[in-house]
Amino acid sequence: MKNNILNIKGVSVISKNEQSQINGGAGGYDLSKCGCDCAGRVTGPKYCSWFMACPQVYTC
């Protein structure tokens, strides 16, 4: 599967460190403000629940 993805024009592999440096959002929303609490609820601004969900059982 990985080899097929690399055959797509403009696709490159980035390291975990490079992935952690990516900041951004969806349509102007800052998703870096979103997270999960210990009860499995989405935390952050109201729009966070539009873009993410948390596992029902979350261990802190």
C-alpha positions as CSV (number, residue, x, y, z in Angstrom):
1,M,0.0,0.0,0.0
2,K,2.8,2.4,0.9
3,N,4.5,1.9,-2.4
4,N,1.2,2.8,-4.3
5,I,0.9,6.0,-2.4
6,L,4.4,7.0,-3.2
7,N,3.6,6.7,-6.9
8,I,1.2,9.6,-6.8
9,K,2.6,12.8,-8.1
10,G,3.5,15.3,-5.4
11,V,3.3,12.8,-2.5
12,S,6.3,12.4,-0.2
13,V,7.0,10.7,3.1
14,I,7.6,12.9,6.2
15,S,9.0,11.9,9.5
16,K,7.0,11.8,12.8
17,N,8.9,14.9,13.9
18,E,7.9,16.7,10.7
19,Q,4.3,15.6,11.2
20,S,4.3,17.1,14.7
21,Q,5.3,20.4,13.3
22,I,2.3,20.7,11.1
23,N,-0.2,23.3,12.4
24,G,-3.4,24.2,10.7
25,G,-7.1,23.9,10.7
26,A,-10.1,23.3,8.7
27,G,-11.7,26.3,7.0
28,G,-10.0,28.7,9.3
29,Y,-10.7,26.7,12.5
30,D,-7.7,26.1,14.8
31,L,-7.9,22.3,15.5
32,S,-4.9,22.5,17.8
33,K,-7.2,23.9,20.5
34,C,-9.3,20.6,20.4
35,G,-8.7,17.6,22.6
36,C,-10.3,14.9,24.8
37,D,-10.9,14.9,28.5
38,C,-10.6,11.9,30.8
39,A,-14.3,11.1,30.4
40,G,-14.0,10.9,26.6
41,R,-15.6,14.3,25.9
42,V,-14.3,16.6,23.2
43,T,-12.7,19.7,24.8
44,G,-12.1,23.1,23.3
45,P,-14.2,25.5,21.3
46,K,-17.7,24.5,20.1
47,Y,-16.4,23.7,16.6
48,C,-14.1,21.0,17.8
49,S,-17.0,18.5,18.0
50,W,-17.7,19.2,14.3
51,F,-14.3,17.8,13.3
52,M,-13.3,15.2,15.9
53,A,-14.7,12.6,18.3
54,C,-13.1,11.0,21.4
55,P,-13.1,7.3,22.3
56,Q,-15.9,6.5,24.8
57,V,-13.3,5.0,27.2
58,Y,-10.3,7.3,27.6
59,T,-7.5,6.6,30.1
60,C,-5.6,9.5,31.5
